[in-house]
Amino acid sequence: MKSDKWIGFIAIVFSGLMYWQTREFPPPLYGSLGAGFFPNILFALLAVTGVVLIISGYIEERKQRKSKGTGDNGGLTWSQLRKELKEAVERNIFVIISFSLFFCYVIMLDYLGYTIATLIFMPILIWVLGPRSRRAIPMIIIISLGMTFVIYFAFLEVFHVFLPSGKLF
């Protein structure tokens, strides 16, 4: 599908840019793993999933063309393009929301620091992507608190990487 190919392309470009930015992270203080090690792994995995999305989009398009028995419809009109774009946004609304929340999280990290920004970001993301009921709220809070402090401890004690403390606090 066309939307899968575009999302895959955006994921590859985004991961490439972020991978490039990790070069500015400070060098490791105590071991061979530095501040950019974990993000580099995540961005590489994101790029791989982008490639998989692009390939699966091409395969799906070929299957649809074969089932229709035509190669091309001669182009899109503006109304068809708007309709396809609207459908793509509706199909991928959670992806769009997740990227938007992540972008806000990155900005919050600079001002609020890792702990506060993550304690704001994680419950909101879990709420958007997970079950939305009153019974889920305690579990969301427990998971958010637990993961925030497990990650903080892992980076501080295992990787010897200090996480951002924020400009406001």
N, C-alpha and C positions, 0 to 999 in steps of 0.2 A: 504494500500500500504506500501511496505517496507520503502520507503523514509519518509512517515508520521510517522511511528513508530520510526525511527532513529531520526528525528527532535524532536519528542516528548520526547524521552529519553535524547537527548542533552539539551533540554529546562529544563527538570527536574533537571539534574545534574548541569547545569549552575545556575539555580535559587537556588538550595540547597547550592552551594558554595558561592554565593553572599549573601544569607540569613545568612549564617554562618559568613561571613566577617562583616556584619553590627553590630555584637556584639562588635566590636572595636570602633564603633562610640561613641562620647562623650555622657555622660548622659544628660538628659534634665536639662536646667537651671531654667526655670520658671514654667513649667507645667509637665503633665504626658507624653506628646508627645515629643519624642526626635528626634535626627537626623536620627535614623534608622526606624522611624514609617512609613513614606511614602515608602521608598525602600522596607521594609518588605512586605507591602501590594502588591506592584508591583511584587515582586519575588514570593509571594504566588499565585497570579493570573497567573503568567507565568507557575508555576508548575501545576496548575489546567489545563491550556490549553495544557500542555504537556501530561497530563494523557488523556485528551479528544482526542488528536491526536493519541496516542497509541491505544486507544480503537477503534476509527474510522478506523485506519489502519487494525486492526485485523478483524473488521466486513467486511471491503471492501475485504480483502484477502479471507475470507470465501465465500463471494458472488462470487468472481472470480473462486474459486475452484469448487463451485457448478455448475456454468455455463459451465465450461470446462468438468466437470464430472470426474476429476482425482484429486488425493490427492497431488501428488508430481511428479516432472519431473525427479527425480534421481540426482539432483545436477546441478551446473552451471559450464560451462567452463570459462576459463579466458576471452575469447572474449565476451561471454555473460555478464560476470560480468562487464567488461569495458563498454560495451554498456549500461547496466542498470545504472551504476554509472554516465556516461555521460548524460543520460536522466534525472536522478535525479538532477544533477547539473543544467541542463537547465530548469527543472521545478521549481527549488527553487533558481534561481539566485538572485532574489530580497531579499530573506531571508538571503542568504550568504552575499550579499552586505550590508544589514542592520546590521547584526552582526559585520561585519568588521568595518563599520563606527562607531558603538557604541563602539567597542574596542578602536578605535583611539580617540574617544571622551573622554573616561575614562582617557586615557593617557594625552590628552590635558588639561583636568581639573586640573591635578596636576601642570602643567607648566604655563598655560595661565589664569587659574581661570575660574569660572563659566560663567561670562558674555561673555568674548571673545570666549571661547571654544564653548559655546552654539550658539553664533551668527555665528560661522563657521559651526558647526555641523547641526543645524536645517535646514538652507536653502538647504544644500547639500542633506540631507535625504528627504526633501519634493520634491526636484527636481528629485531624483532617483525614489521615490515611486509615485509621483503625475504627473500632466500634464507637459509635457516638451515643452512649447511654449514661445515665447517672451511675449505674453500677460499675461502669468502666473507669470512672474518675479516680477512685482510690488506687487501682492498678496502674493507671497512667502516671500518677504521682509517684508511686513506689518505683516503677521502672525508670522514670526520669531522674529521680534522686539517686537511685542505685547506679545507673549507667554513667551519670555525670561524675560521680565520685570514683567509680572504678576506672574510668578513662583518665581522670585527673591523677589518680594514684599510679596508674600504669605509665603515664608519660613522665611523671615526676620521679618515681622510684626505679622503674625498669629502663626507660629510654634516657633518663636524665635530661629531659627537655622541659624547660619552664614554659607554661602556657601563659597567654596574655592576661595581664592583670587589669587592663583598662585604664583609660585616661581620666575617667570621672571619679574612680574610687581609689 
